[in-house]
């Protein structure tokens, strides 16, 4: 039995949320901290994010950008918003730039190593460097707080922070073991599925067209509920050899993967984002009235020609048909294919290809003022281990930074936490 534990807090996982927690806690005056990482190097997932550039945050971050309890998410984001994240990273030597098309914020170096290395340096500066190769096997309650068991040793600590991530990209160390620990300490863990993940189509209506990309809208419809549309996602779509990827496919993926088998929604693809079917029909009728001697693909002239021809083929419209000679049923089928093409989703590409996990520990089991567990005193949970995930565009990193900031302040001595200079 340890009368006085060796550590005040042990942070399990040195990814984005774990390193941020250590940086804020140590910078706020907390001492006797340990930051444990199970893999050979901290921040591996940071390095593969954003195509190796690391989409640190978004210029505009709102609760509606996340799947999770809206009010609680809003309370977290108010404590540490996107501007605060930009100021924090500037302070530790990472200047960010704004890419206006999707409001993403990247390091000016366009190199994710800049972000990872700066976080490592800051953790070391405040006295809590990552300790790689220290996989935590179990966390057990003890009279002094907790015993954290690794293969090498057992660490006695007052508090534990689970910053272990979810199950996405398990090669980076996020293999779901954090949920095993959380469950053993009394937490519930809901179903966990891949999110922000490419979709496998079978049959693939775009076979042979891999590499083409264009803006679309995907509607999430529920046939068992009279076709009710629960979500609309707009953005670029990338055709692949297995199906579809790109921001639109990634953002819509959780709506399919999180639904139980047997009641999964239909995903309806429109090649006219933001335009209703009736508007497209009127535009096509006007084109025919102006002397539709052009071929049918010209009605889809904003798309790559091969894609336009494939839509015509899927609609069953003869290849040599002119606009003016479209029969009524041919125009209807073409409208269906162009504005509500069903995507025959067989599966996702799985956790290996997913950028984030949907599901996890319910946010209601955590006090968002401190990120401390409501189930187990002294236990804190941050980042992807919680049942909150954002859309593509830097939002999931912002969730990691914000939850870690709140937790880090809670670990710091009270006076120091109020004066933490991390966002100034």
Buried (B, 14 or more C-beta within 10 A) or exposed (E): EBEEBBBBBBBBBBBBBBBBBBBBBBBBBBBBBBBBBBBEBBBBBBBBBBEEBBBBBBBEBBBEBBBBBEEBBBBBBEBBBBEBBBBBBEBBEBEBEEBEEBBBBBBEBEBBBBBBBBBBBBBBEBBBBBBBBBBBEBBEBBEBBBBBBBEEEBBBBBBBBBBBBBBBBBEBBBBBBBBBBBEEBEBBBEEBBBBBBBBBBEEBBBEEBBEBBBBBBBBBBBEEEEEEEEBBBBBBBBBBEBBBBBBBBBBBBBBBBBBEEEEBBBBBBBBBBEEEBEEBBEEBBEBBEEEBEBBBBBBBEEBBEEBBBBBBEBBEBEEEBBBEEBEEEBBEBBBBBBBBBEBBBEBBBBBEBBBBBBBBBBBEBBBBEEBBBEBBEBBBBBBBBBBBBBBBBBBBBBBBBBBBBBBBBBBBBEEBBEEBEBBE
